Amino acid sequence: MTEKVVVLGSGYAGAGAVQSLEASLGPEADLTWVSDVDYHLVLHESHRCIRDPTVREKITVPVTEIRSDSTTFRQGEVVGIDTDDREVELAGGGTVPYDYLLVALGSRTAFFGIEGLEEHARTLKSLDDALAIHDAVSEAAAAASHGDPAQVVIGGAGLSGIQTAGEVAGFRDDHNADIDIHLVEGLERILPGSDPQLQGALRKRLEAADVDVRTGEFIGKVDEDRVYVGDDDELAYDVLVWAGGITGREAVRDANVDKDDRSHRIYAERTFETTDDRVFAMGDSALIDQPGEEPAPPTAQAAWQAAEVAGTNLARRVNGQPLTEWTHKDKGTVVSIGEKAVAHDVLYVPLSTFGGTPAEILKKGIAARWIADIAGVRRAISAWSDM
């Protein structure tokens, strides 16, 4: 009997796992790849499109360049998973049957119940989001003047928020636009939880780019033209971007596997197994067990590392073989602020925190290496100048 293996999602986790499965599955299995878009987005570079939308050609890789001809691709939005009937439910009523399933659907933006935030804020979780932010910033800048500059407010100073601020600053400088940029973080430091040396270096570069960095007060409410921060501060805005956290996809809410009650992210072992022996989970969709108290981080780096092991393990399950455990290894952090970058604790590099040309080349190299891994060196070389 031919086993039906299905992978959901075309992000880092899904794209990487498909290639791993293709290398590991025997001819006794059929592989189907399901995604709502027919390309892989290099998401950690999507902020580049805020400054220059033509970059989209370099950070999107068609699935036809990733999968082999033997893998079936099905484009559709996943809206549910029926673990009893072993079916993936698609928008419009279609279904995809499976014998074994890998959930790698990524995450959506968490709004934490902040009044008005979901209604009024833009997010950065897709290519369309990045292009929409570009358009909104362009329109606001066109209507602004030196005496009445456009106001761009970015909530959340994690990786996405910092890099978004940097790209808006780059757009402002490229177009000599009248734009004020405000980056708001509720905790005391930007990039919360990271090394203070890295936090300081990033803040220094943001402020040098004329970004108003505000920390220590949370956004409490949003209306159609103002953000209310803390007890008595408020910011008028023309464009509001929220980059304050992630939560699970609605598609997995009713799936009969153990998951976090609040976020609906699926609990997974270090083997990527869930409480259903036919369902594996990884990437931002999952809370993957790790040594210590914290699960694997929801980062591109972690998804890249996990994808090969997850694909191999699912193939091993199909073939009745023992599974291996995966442990995330942090290889360092590189954050871009426009054309500049800061790197910290990079594997095999003696400097703790550094910027300048070495960090900028490293940032480009990370993206290029991933593109080369999934789509070939030629495409990576083509994308290099826009990373």
C-alpha positions as CSV (number, residue, x, y, z in Angstrom):
1,M,0.0,0.0,0.0
2,T,1.3,3.5,-0.9
3,E,1.5,5.8,2.0
4,K,0.3,9.4,1.5
5,V,2.6,11.9,3.1
6,V,1.5,15.5,3.3
7,V,3.5,18.7,4.2
8,L,1.7,21.9,5.1
9,G,3.4,25.2,4.5
10,S,6.0,26.7,2.2
11,G,8.1,28.6,4.7
12,Y,11.5,27.6,5.9
13,A,10.2,24.6,7.8
14,G,8.0,23.3,5.0
15,A,10.3,23.9,2.1
16,G,13.3,22.4,3.9
17,A,11.3,19.4,5.0
18,V,10.0,18.7,1.6
19,Q,13.5,18.4,0.2
20,S,14.5,16.2,3.2
21,L,11.6,14.0,2.6
22,E,12.3,13.7,-1.1
23,A,15.8,12.5,-0.2
24,S,14.6,10.0,2.4
25,L,11.3,8.6,1.3
26,G,11.2,5.4,-0.7
27,P,9.0,4.7,-3.8
28,E,6.3,3.3,-1.5
29,A,5.2,6.8,-0.5
30,D,3.5,9.6,-2.3
31,L,4.5,13.2,-1.2
32,T,2.1,16.1,-1.4
33,W,3.0,19.7,-0.6
34,V,0.3,22.1,0.3
35,S,0.6,25.9,0.6
36,D,-1.6,28.9,0.1
37,V,1.0,30.4,-2.2
38,D,3.0,28.8,-5.0
39,Y,6.4,30.1,-3.8
40,H,8.7,30.1,-0.8
41,L,9.3,33.5,0.7
42,V,12.7,34.3,2.3
43,L,10.7,35.8,5.2
44,H,13.6,37.2,7.2
45,E,14.4,39.4,4.2
46,S,10.8,40.4,3.4
47,H,11.3,43.8,5.1
48,R,13.5,44.8,2.2
49,C,10.3,45.2,0.1
50,I,9.2,48.1,2.4
51,R,12.1,50.1,0.9
52,D,12.2,48.6,-2.6
53,P,9.3,46.4,-3.8
54,T,11.3,45.1,-6.7
55,V,13.3,43.0,-4.2
56,R,10.3,40.6,-4.2
57,E,11.7,38.9,-7.3
58,K,14.8,38.0,-5.4
59,I,13.2,36.7,-2.2
60,T,10.5,34.6,-3.6
61,V,11.4,31.1,-5.0
62,P,8.8,29.2,-7.0
63,V,7.9,25.8,-5.6
64,T,8.8,24.3,-9.0
65,E,12.4,25.2,-8.3
66,I,12.3,23.5,-4.9
67,R,10.3,20.3,-5.3
68,S,11.1,17.4,-7.6
69,D,8.7,16.3,-10.3
70,S,7.6,13.3,-8.2
71,T,6.1,15.6,-5.5
72,T,2.6,16.8,-6.0
73,F,2.0,20.5,-5.2
74,R,-1.5,21.6,-4.1
75,Q,-2.2,25.4,-3.7
76,G,-4.9,26.2,-1.2
77,E,-5.5,27.8,2.2
78,V,-5.5,25.2,5.0
79,V,-8.5,25.9,7.3
80,G,-8.7,22.7,9.3
81,I,-7.1,19.3,10.1
82,D,-9.3,16.3,10.8
83,T,-7.1,13.7,12.6
84,D,-10.0,11.2,12.8
85,D,-10.5,11.0,9.0
86,R,-6.9,12.0,8.3
87,E,-7.8,14.8,6.0
88,V,-6.6,18.4,5.6
89,E,-9.4,20.8,4.9
90,L,-9.0,23.6,2.4
91,A,-10.9,26.8,1.9
92,G,-13.6,26.3,-0.6
93,G,-14.4,22.8,0.5
94,G,-11.5,20.8,-0.9
95,T,-9.6,18.1,1.1
96,V,-6.3,16.4,1.0
97,P,-6.1,12.9,2.5
98,Y,-3.0,11.8,4.4
99,D,-1.5,8.8,6.1
100,Y,1.3,11.0,7.7
101,L,1.2,14.7,8.1
102,L,3.8,17.4,8.8
103,V,2.4,20.7,10.0
104,A,4.7,23.6,9.2
105,L,2.1,26.4,8.6
106,G,4.0,29.1,10.4
107,S,2.3,31.6,12.7
108,R,0.2,34.7,12.7
109,T,0.6,37.9,14.5
110,A,-0.5,38.1,18.1
111,F,-2.4,41.3,19.2
112,F,-2.7,40.4,22.9
113,G,-6.2,41.9,23.2
114,I,-5.0,45.5,22.8
115,E,-8.0,47.5,21.9
116,G,-8.1,48.7,18.3
117,L,-4.7,47.2,17.4
118,E,-5.8,44.4,15.0
119,E,-8.3,46.7,13.3
120,H,-5.8,49.5,12.6
121,A,-2.3,48.0,12.4
122,R,-0.4,46.5,9.5
123,T,1.6,43.4,10.1
124,L,4.7,41.8,8.4
125,K,4.0,38.1,8.0
126,S,3.9,37.8,4.2
127,L,5.1,39.3,0.9
128,D,1.7,41.1,0.5
129,D,2.1,42.6,4.0
130,A,5.5,44.0,3.1
131,L,4.3,45.5,-0.2
132,A,1.2,47.0,1.5
133,I,3.5,48.7,4.1
134,H,5.6,50.1,1.2
135,D,2.5,51.5,-0.5
136,A,1.1,53.0,2.8
137,V,4.5,54.7,3.6
138,S,4.7,56.0,0.0
139,E,1.2,57.4,0.1
140,A,1.8,59.0,3.5
141,A,5.0,60.6,2.4
142,A,3.4,62.0,-0.8
143,A,0.9,63.8,1.4
144,A,3.5,65.1,3.9
145,S,5.5,68.2,4.1
146,H,8.6,69.5,5.9
147,G,6.3,71.2,8.4
148,D,3.9,68.3,8.7
149,P,5.9,65.1,8.2
150,A,4.2,61.6,7.9
151,Q,4.2,59.7,11.1
152,V,5.1,56.0,11.0
153,V,4.8,54.1,14.3
154,I,6.2,50.6,14.7
155,G,5.1,48.6,17.7
156,G,7.4,45.9,19.0
157,A,11.2,46.1,18.9
158,G,12.1,42.5,18.2
159,L,13.8,41.5,15.0
160,S,10.9,42.4,12.7
161,G,10.2,45.7,14.3
162,I,13.8,46.8,14.3
163,Q,14.3,45.8,10.7
164,T,11.1,47.4,9.6
165,A,12.2,50.7,11.2
166,G,15.5,50.4,9.3
167,E,13.7,50.0,6.0
168,V,11.3,52.8,6.5
169,A,14.4,55.0,7.3
170,G,16.0,53.8,4.2
171,F,12.9,54.7,2.1
172,R,12.9,58.1,3.7
173,D,16.5,58.7,2.8
174,D,16.2,57.4,-0.7
175,H,13.3,59.6,-1.5
176,N,14.2,62.6,0.7
177,A,10.8,62.1,2.2
178,D,9.3,63.9,5.2
179,I,8.8,61.0,7.6
180,D,9.1,60.7,11.4
181,I,9.7,57.1,12.6
182,H,8.8,55.9,16.1
183,L,9.7,52.5,17.4
184,V,7.8,51.5,20.6
185,E,8.8,48.7,22.9
186,G,7.0,47.9,26.1
187,L,10.0,46.4,27.8
188,E,13.0,48.3,29.0
189,R,15.3,47.3,26.1
190,I,14.9,46.6,22.4
191,L,15.4,43.1,21.1
192,P,14.2,41.8,24.6
193,G,16.0,38.8,26.0
194,S,19.2,39.4,24.0
195,D,22.7,40.4,25.1
196,P,22.9,44.0,26.4
197,Q,25.9,44.7,24.1
198,L,23.8,43.7,21.1
199,Q,20.8,45.8,22.3
200,G,23.1,48.8,22.8
201,A,24.6,48.5,19.3
202,L,21.2,48.2,17.7
203,R,19.8,51.2,19.5
204,K,22.8,53.3,18.6
205,R,22.4,52.5,14.9
206,L,18.6,53.1,15.0
207,E,19.1,56.5,16.6
208,A,21.8,57.3,14.1
209,A,19.2,56.6,11.4
210,D,16.9,59.2,13.1
211,V,14.5,56.6,14.5
212,D,12.8,57.7,17.7
213,V,13.2,54.7,20.0
214,R,10.8,54.5,23.0
215,T,11.0,51.8,25.6
216,G,9.5,50.9,28.9
217,E,5.9,51.7,28.2
218,F,3.4,49.4,26.5
219,I,0.8,50.3,23.9
220,G,-2.5,50.2,25.6
221,K,-5.0,51.2,23.0
222,V,-5.2,52.2,19.3
223,D,-7.8,54.2,17.4
224,E,-7.9,55.3,13.8
225,D,-5.2,58.0,14.1
226,R,-3.5,57.6,17.5
227,V,-1.5,55.1,19.5
228,Y,-1.8,55.4,23.3
229,V,1.4,54.5,25.1
230,G,1.5,53.9,28.8
231,D,-0.7,56.1,31.1
232,D,-0.4,59.5,29.4
233,D,1.6,59.4,26.2
234,E,0.1,59.2,22.7
235,L,1.4,59.2,19.2
236,A,-0.4,60.3,16.1
237,Y,0.2,58.1,13.1
238,D,-0.3,57.8,9.4
239,V,1.0,54.3,9.2
240,L,1.0,51.8,12.1
241,V,2.9,48.5,11.9
242,W,2.6,45.9,14.7
243,A,5.5,43.5,15.1
244,G,4.8,42.5,18.7
245,G,4.5,38.7,18.8
246,I,3.2,35.5,17.3
247,T,0.5,33.0,17.9
248,G,-0.7,29.8,16.2
249,R,-2.7,29.5,13.1
250,E,-6.5,29.2,13.3
251,A,-6.3,26.1,11.0
252,V,-4.9,24.0,13.9
253,R,-7.3,25.2,16.6
254,D,-9.6,22.2,16.4
255,A,-7.0,19.6,15.5
256,N,-7.0,16.7,17.9
257,V,-3.4,17.1,19.1
258,D,-2.1,18.6,22.3
259,K,-1.4,22.3,21.9
260,D,-1.0,25.5,24.0
261,D,-4.4,26.6,25.1
262,R,-3.8,30.3,24.4
263,S,-1.6,30.3,21.3
264,H,-2.8,27.0,19.7
265,R,0.8,26.2,18.8
266,I,1.2,22.4,18.7
267,Y,3.3,20.6,21.4
268,A,6.1,18.5,19.7
269,E,8.8,16.3,21.0
270,R,12.4,16.7,19.9
271,T,11.6,14.1,17.3
272,F,8.8,16.4,16.1
273,E,6.2,13.9,17.1
274,T,2.9,15.1,18.5
275,T,0.3,13.3,20.6
276,D,-1.1,11.8,17.3
277,D,1.4,9.3,15.9
278,R,0.4,10.3,12.4
279,V,1.1,14.0,12.8
280,F,4.4,15.7,13.1
281,A,4.8,19.5,13.7
282,M,7.7,22.0,13.4
283,G,8.5,25.6,12.8
284,D,6.4,28.4,14.2
285,S,3.4,26.1,14.3
286,A,5.0,24.1,17.1
287,L,6.4,24.4,20.6
288,I,9.3,22.0,20.1
289,D,10.7,20.5,23.3
290,Q,14.4,21.3,24.0
291,P,16.8,20.8,26.9
292,G,16.0,23.3,29.7
293,E,12.7,25.1,30.2
294,E,12.2,26.9,26.9
295,P,11.0,25.4,23.6
296,A,13.0,26.0,20.4
297,P,13.0,29.6,19.3
298,P,10.5,30.6,16.5
299,T,13.3,31.8,14.2
300,A,14.3,31.1,10.6
301,Q,17.6,29.7,11.9
302,A,15.8,27.1,14.1
303,A,13.5,26.1,11.2
304,W,16.4,25.6,8.8
305,Q,18.2,23.4,11.3
306,A,15.1,21.4,12.2
307,A,13.8,20.9,8.6
308,E,16.3,18.2,7.6
309,V,15.8,16.2,10.8
310,A,12.0,16.5,10.7
311,G,11.8,15.3,7.1
312,T,14.1,12.4,7.8
313,N,12.2,11.4,10.9
314,L,8.8,11.5,9.1
315,A,10.3,9.2,6.5
316,R,11.7,7.0,9.2
317,R,8.2,6.7,10.7
318,V,6.8,5.7,7.4
319,N,9.4,3.1,7.0
320,G,9.1,1.8,10.6
321,Q,12.6,3.0,11.7
322,P,13.6,4.6,15.0
323,L,13.6,8.4,15.1
324,T,16.4,10.8,16.1
325,E,16.1,13.8,18.4
326,W,16.9,17.4,17.3
327,T,18.5,20.0,19.5
328,H,18.7,23.6,18.3
329,K,22.3,25.1,18.1
330,D,22.4,28.9,18.2
331,K,24.8,30.1,15.6
332,G,24.5,33.7,16.4
333,T,22.3,36.7,15.5
334,V,22.5,39.1,12.6
335,V,20.1,42.1,12.4
336,S,19.9,44.6,9.6
337,I,19.0,48.3,9.9
338,G,18.6,49.4,6.4
339,E,21.9,48.8,4.6
340,K,23.8,48.4,7.9
341,A,23.9,45.3,10.1
342,V,24.9,44.2,13.5
343,A,26.1,40.7,14.3
344,H,26.5,39.0,17.7
345,D,27.9,35.8,19.1
346,V,28.4,34.3,15.6
347,L,29.9,30.8,15.5
348,Y,33.6,30.7,14.9
349,V,34.0,34.5,15.0
350,P,36.1,35.8,17.9
351,L,34.4,39.2,18.2
352,S,31.3,39.2,20.4
353,T,29.4,42.0,18.7
354,F,30.4,43.8,15.5
355,G,29.0,45.9,12.6
356,G,30.3,47.4,9.5
357,T,31.1,45.6,6.3
358,P,31.8,42.2,7.9
359,A,28.3,42.1,9.5
360,E,26.7,43.4,6.2
361,I,28.4,40.6,4.2
362,L,27.4,38.0,6.8
363,K,23.7,39.1,6.6
364,K,23.8,38.8,2.8
365,G,25.6,35.4,3.1
366,I,23.0,33.9,5.4
367,A,20.2,34.6,3.0
368,A,22.2,33.6,-0.1
369,R,23.2,30.3,1.5
370,W,19.6,29.4,2.2
371,I,18.5,30.3,-1.3
372,A,21.4,28.2,-2.7
373,D,20.4,25.3,-0.5
374,I,16.8,25.1,-1.7
375,A,17.0,26.6,-5.3
376,G,20.6,26.5,-6.4
377,V,23.7,28.7,-6.5
378,R,22.6,30.7,-9.6
379,R,19.5,32.0,-7.9
380,A,21.5,32.9,-4.8
381,I,24.0,34.8,-6.8
382,S,21.2,36.7,-8.5
383,A,19.7,37.7,-5.1
384,W,23.0,38.7,-3.5
385,S,22.9,42.4,-4.3
386,D,19.4,42.9,-2.8
387,M,19.9,41.2,0.5
